[in-house]
Amino acid sequence: MKKSIIAVVLALVMVVAFVACNPVTDEDLLKFSEKNEKFTETLDAFKLHCDTLIDEKGIDETTALSFETDLAVANTAFLGEAVQYLTLALYNSTGKAYDEATGLTSITKSGDTYTMIYDREGTSDTTIFKSKEETSSFEMREGGTFSYSVEKLFFSENEFAVQFVMTESEGGYNVWQLYINGTSGRLAAGIILSTMPASIYDNKAAITTAFATGGERSYIITADDFVANIAGIE
């Protein structure tokens, strides 16, 4: 995942390299960067542990592929978050540096919330980015309609919770949840809801033993076991 994020970041840097930008020295953004780096390291260690258990336990290929795919879907959302963070980190006070490259027309901040407006082929899209010391939230709205969001909670150096929500084509929401504590954790994908789930932004009380369970595909990983429950697979 690190290599993918670096590739996206470098591409955007090349786009903005031709304009004079003054980096935002926002304390919340700096804290997000530090926490997110540790999150990435923990996620990589978790993934490596899962791969080892899958091999050791002789997990079937269908289950292994399902797990890999569910993590890959989330990685795509993390990349979107990383690009928006970079946009904020490089934003200059005129708000004009990125117009031609991305269609960004304005950035405003209120409290812990940045709002970025984009004009893309006559459609106004909005990105909302929130960050505090132990939590972050990234939401994308296309034409005023919710598209997807990524929320993170940082409990300790290697304990995290993530909630990724995207709209379903038939209506409702498809929810992906992950809880990691060291190299152990839980992953639930395909939690289909008719209403938006409760936000976990700055809400540690939302992370109970039921969090990251009950999806169409769910996985429980411990120090020495990998247990999967996938609908349609015995």
C-alpha positions in Angstrom: 0.0 0.0 0.0 2.8 2.4 0.8 4.1 2.2 -2.8 0.7 3.0 -4.2 0.2 6.0 -1.9 3.7 7.3 -2.8 2.9 6.9 -6.5 -0.2 9.0 -6.2 1.4 11.6 -4.0 4.4 12.0 -6.5 2.0 12.4 -9.4 0.2 15.2 -7.7 3.4 16.9 -6.6 4.5 16.9 -10.2 1.3 18.7 -11.2 1.7 21.5 -8.6 5.4 21.8 -8.8 5.0 24.6 -11.3 3.1 26.9 -9.0 4.4 28.7 -5.9 2.8 27.2 -2.9 3.2 27.9 0.8 2.6 24.7 2.9 -0.1 24.9 5.5 1.4 24.4 8.9 -1.9 23.4 10.4 -1.3 21.4 13.7 -4.3 19.1 13.0 -2.9 18.2 9.6 0.5 17.5 11.0 -1.0 15.3 13.7 -3.1 13.5 11.0 0.1 12.8 9.0 1.9 11.4 12.0 -1.0 9.2 13.1 -1.7 8.0 9.5 1.9 7.0 9.0 1.7 4.8 12.1 -1.7 3.4 10.9 -0.1 2.4 7.6 2.7 0.6 9.3 0.3 -1.2 11.6 -1.9 -2.2 8.6 1.1 -3.5 6.8 2.1 -5.6 9.8 -1.5 -6.9 10.2 -1.6 -7.9 6.5 1.7 -9.7 6.7 0.5 -11.6 9.8 -2.7 -12.5 8.0 -0.8 -13.8 4.9 1.4 -15.9 7.2 -1.6 -17.4 8.9 -3.4 -18.1 5.6 -0.3 -20.1 4.5 0.1 -21.9 7.8 -3.5 -22.8 8.3 -4.0 -23.9 4.7 -6.8 -21.4 4.1 -8.6 -22.2 0.7 -7.9 -19.9 -2.2 -11.4 -18.6 -2.4 -11.4 -17.3 1.1 -7.8 -15.9 0.8 -8.8 -14.1 -2.4 -12.0 -12.7 -0.7 -9.9 -11.3 2.2 -7.3 -9.8 -0.2 -10.1 -8.1 -2.3 -11.8 -6.7 0.8 -8.5 -5.1 1.9 -7.8 -3.8 -1.6 -11.2 -2.0 -1.9 -10.4 -0.1 1.3 -6.9 0.7 0.0 -8.5 2.6 -2.9 -10.4 4.8 -0.4 -7.2 5.4 1.6 -5.6 6.7 -1.6 -8.4 9.2 -2.2 -7.9 10.4 1.4 -4.1 10.7 0.8 -4.6 12.9 -2.3 -7.0 15.3 -0.5 -4.6 15.5 2.5 -1.8 16.5 0.1 -4.0 19.1 -1.6 -4.5 20.7 1.8 -0.9 20.4 2.8 0.2 22.3 -0.3 -2.6 24.8 -0.5 -1.6 28.4 -0.8 -3.6 31.3 0.6 -5.0 32.5 -2.8 -6.8 29.2 -3.4 -5.9 29.5 -7.1 -2.9 27.2 -7.4 -4.8 24.1 -8.3 -7.6 25.4 -10.5 -6.3 24.2 -13.9 -4.9 20.9 -12.6 -7.9 19.6 -10.5 -10.8 22.0 -10.8 -10.5 23.0 -7.2 -12.3 26.4 -6.7 -12.2 27.0 -3.0 -11.0 25.7 0.4 -12.5 26.9 3.6 -11.9 25.8 7.2 -14.2 25.9 10.3 -13.0 24.4 13.5 -11.6 21.0 12.6 -13.3 20.8 9.2 -11.9 21.7 5.8 -14.4 21.9 2.9 -13.0 21.7 -0.7 -15.2 22.6 -3.7 -14.4 21.3 -7.1 -16.0 22.3 -10.4 -15.7 19.3 -12.8 -17.4 19.7 -16.2 -20.1 21.9 -14.7 -20.7 19.6 -11.7 -19.9 20.8 -8.2 -18.3 18.2 -6.1 -17.4 18.6 -2.4 -14.8 17.0 -0.2 -15.0 17.3 3.5 -11.9 16.6 5.6 -11.9 16.6 9.4 -9.0 15.8 11.7 -8.2 15.9 15.4 -5.3 14.4 17.3 -6.9 10.9 17.6 -9.4 10.8 14.7 -10.0 11.8 11.1 -12.8 11.8 8.6 -12.8 12.1 4.8 -16.1 12.4 2.9 -16.7 12.8 -0.9 -19.9 14.2 -2.3 -20.5 14.2 -6.0 -23.0 16.8 -7.2 -24.1 17.3 -3.7 -24.9 13.6 -3.2 -22.9 11.4 -0.7 -20.5 9.1 -2.5 -18.2 7.6 0.1 -16.4 8.3 3.4 -13.5 7.0 5.4 -13.3 7.5 9.2 -10.4 6.5 11.5 -10.0 6.3 15.2 -6.5 6.1 16.8 -6.6 4.4 20.2 -2.9 3.8 20.8 0.4 3.4 18.8 -0.9 0.2 17.1 -4.6 0.1 17.8 -7.0 1.5 15.2 -10.5 1.4 14.0 -11.7 2.3 10.4 -15.1 2.6 8.9 -15.5 2.9 5.1 -19.0 3.7 3.8 -20.0 3.8 0.1 -23.4 4.1 -1.6 -25.1 1.1 -3.1 -26.4 1.2 -6.7 -29.7 -0.1 -5.5 -29.9 2.4 -2.7 -28.6 2.2 0.9 -25.1 1.9 2.0 -22.3 -0.7 1.9 -20.2 -0.6 5.0 -16.6 -1.9 5.6 -15.2 -2.0 9.1 -11.8 -2.9 10.4 -10.4 -3.0 13.9 -6.7 -3.7 14.5 -4.8 -4.2 17.8 -1.2 -5.1 17.0 -1.4 -7.9 14.5 -4.8 -9.2 15.7 -8.1 -7.7 14.6 -11.4 -8.0 12.9 -12.6 -7.2 9.4 -16.2 -7.1 8.2 -17.2 -6.3 4.6 -20.6 -6.1 2.9 -22.6 -4.8 5.8 -25.6 -3.5 3.8 -27.7 -0.9 5.6 -30.7 1.2 4.5 -29.5 4.2 6.5 -26.1 5.8 7.1 -24.3 4.0 10.0 -23.3 6.0 13.1 -20.2 8.0 12.6 -17.0 6.8 14.5 -15.3 10.2 14.1 -14.2 11.3 17.6 -16.5 8.5 18.9 -14.6 5.8 20.7 -17.7 4.6 22.4 -18.9 3.3 19.0 -16.1 0.7 18.9 -17.6 -2.2 20.8 -17.1 -6.0 20.4 -19.7 -5.9 17.7 -17.7 -3.5 15.5 -16.2 -5.1 12.4 -18.5 -8.1 12.7 -21.6 -9.3 10.9 -20.8 -8.5 7.3 -21.5 -10.8 4.3 -17.8 -11.5 4.7 -16.1 -11.3 8.1 -12.7 -12.3 9.4 -11.3 -12.7 12.9 -7.6 -12.8 13.2 -5.7 -13.6 16.5 -2.1 -14.3 17.3 -2.4 -17.9 16.0 -5.7 -18.2 14.1 -7.5 -16.9 11.0 -11.3 -17.5 11.0 -13.5 -16.5 8.1 -17.2 -16.4 7.7 -18.2 -15.8 4.1 -21.8 -16.0 2.9 -22.3 -19.0 0.5 -19.0 -20.7 1.6 -19.2 -23.6 4.0 
